[in-house]
Amino acid sequence: MRMLLKVSIDTEKGNQAFRDGTLQKLVQWAREELQPEAAFFSPSGGKRTAYFVFDMQDASRLPSIAEPFFETVGAQIELAPAMDFDDVQAGSQRAQEVMKNFP
């Protein structure tokens, strides 16, 4: 399933990780581990933030994805299913069919 992972990095731990090279290693690890179809990096809420769109076939992967961010940079993580435009169109058509059964 396509997922959107938002990683907000603790400023103090992120500063240290940036200085010692750990942050760069963590981003490279995420690139290799997640093989994201897209990755974006931006400040959000005053924190370094990364967004990864990737395919997660098995929910049991979540701990091995989240722990490096928690442990290394004290990150806050949000993970949610995500749709592209084609998914929205297909889902909307199915939703319209289902809603025909309701007043």
C-alpha positions in Angstrom: 0.0 0.0 0.0 1.3 3.5 -0.8 2.1 5.3 2.4 3.1 8.9 3.3 5.7 9.0 6.0 6.3 12.4 7.7 9.4 12.6 9.9 9.8 15.7 12.1 13.3 15.8 13.6 14.0 17.1 17.1 16.1 20.3 16.6 18.8 19.6 19.2 19.3 16.0 18.2 19.1 16.9 14.5 21.8 19.6 15.0 24.1 17.1 16.6 23.3 14.4 13.9 23.9 17.0 11.2 27.3 18.0 12.7 28.5 14.4 13.1 27.2 13.1 9.8 24.6 10.8 11.3 21.7 12.7 9.7 23.1 12.3 6.2 23.6 8.5 6.9 20.0 8.3 8.2 18.6 9.9 5.0 20.7 7.6 2.9 19.5 4.6 4.9 15.9 5.7 4.4 16.4 6.1 0.7 17.8 2.5 0.4 15.3 1.0 2.9 12.1 2.6 1.7 12.9 3.0 -2.0 10.5 5.9 -2.1 8.7 6.9 -5.2 9.2 10.5 -3.9 11.0 12.2 -1.1 10.8 15.8 0.0 12.6 17.8 2.7 11.4 21.0 4.1 11.1 22.9 7.4 7.8 22.4 9.1 6.7 23.7 12.5 10.3 25.0 12.9 11.8 21.5 12.5 13.7 19.6 9.8 11.0 17.5 8.2 11.2 14.7 5.6 8.3 13.3 3.6 8.6 9.9 2.0 6.0 8.3 -0.3 6.7 4.6 -0.4 5.1 1.2 -0.8 4.6 -0.8 2.5 3.4 -4.3 1.7 3.5 -5.5 5.3 2.6 -3.5 8.5 5.3 -5.5 10.4 7.9 -3.3 8.7 6.8 -0.3 10.7 9.1 -0.8 13.8 12.1 -1.3 11.6 11.3 1.9 9.7 10.4 4.1 12.7 13.0 3.0 15.3 16.0 4.5 13.4 14.3 7.9 13.3 13.2 7.7 16.9 16.5 6.5 18.3 18.8 8.6 16.1 17.2 12.0 15.9 14.3 11.9 18.4 11.8 12.2 15.5 8.1 12.5 15.6 6.5 10.3 13.0 3.2 10.3 11.2 2.3 7.5 8.7 -0.8 7.4 6.6 -2.2 5.7 3.5 -1.9 7.9 0.5 -3.5 8.0 -2.9 -2.4 9.4 -6.2 -4.8 11.0 -8.7 -5.8 7.6 -10.3 -6.5 6.1 -6.8 -8.7 9.1 -5.9 -10.7 8.7 -9.2 -11.2 4.9 -8.7 -12.1 5.3 -5.0 -14.5 8.1 -5.8 -16.3 6.0 -8.4 -16.6 3.1 -5.9 -17.8 5.5 -3.2 -20.6 6.8 -5.5 -21.8 3.3 -6.1 -21.9 2.6 -2.4 -23.7 5.8 -1.6 -26.5 4.8 -4.0 -27.7 2.5 -1.2 -28.1 5.4 1.2 -30.6 8.3 1.2 
